[in-house]
Structures are given as structure tokens and as C-alpha cells.
């Protein structure tokens, strides 16, 4: 059974940093493109960052480019998102996913990032 468990969120001050983790089970993330999304209540889910493979290309939303970095620890089957220079507008629930799970409607529980003084 495929599963994604996000963690690492929390309350941080503007300008601070966090590292989010996505622990995958039931499949090997190195074989799949992986992405981070975020969602604020009442708004559509937003694509934040994508990694095509462990050594593949990456892409970022314009709003986070240069501040957020997506990377993998293949031996542990974990996807990460490093969030730097956080802004209040980064406050959201953050999720990881991959296309085949998205097509089935699967989403993990997410991890909440709150940026506030």
C-alpha cells in the first residue's frame, strides 16, 4: 500500500527556515517524479516544487524560487523541502505527491507551516 507521511512543519518567524520531510512507503520515490504542494483554506492547492528523479531536474513556483529547495534522500525513501527566508504568505498546509497517486485521489495528511511574528 502506497503511503506518504509529511512532517517537519511548525511555527516560524519571518525570515526563518524549516525542512519538511515526506516519508514514502509502498513505492520507491527514485522511480517517480515527486512534488510538493501547499494549500490555504478556501484556496486551490498550489504546486510549489517538483523533482523529476533523485538526480533529475527540479522546478519551482516563481513565488518560492531561490528560497525553497526540493531534494531526496534515496536510501531512506524520503523527499524533502527546504524552506528558507520564509514569508507570512508561505503559511499553508504542505503536501507531497506523485502523479500516479494524485490520479487515484490520494493525499497524505500534510504538515502545517505557519510563518508569523
Secondary structure, DSSP 8 states (H G I E B T S, - for coil): --EEEEE--EEE-TT--EEEEEEEESS-GGGS-EEEEEE-TTS--EEEEEESSTTS-EEE-TTTTTTEEEEEEGGGTEEEEEE-S--GGG-EEEEEE-HHHHHTT-----EEEEE--
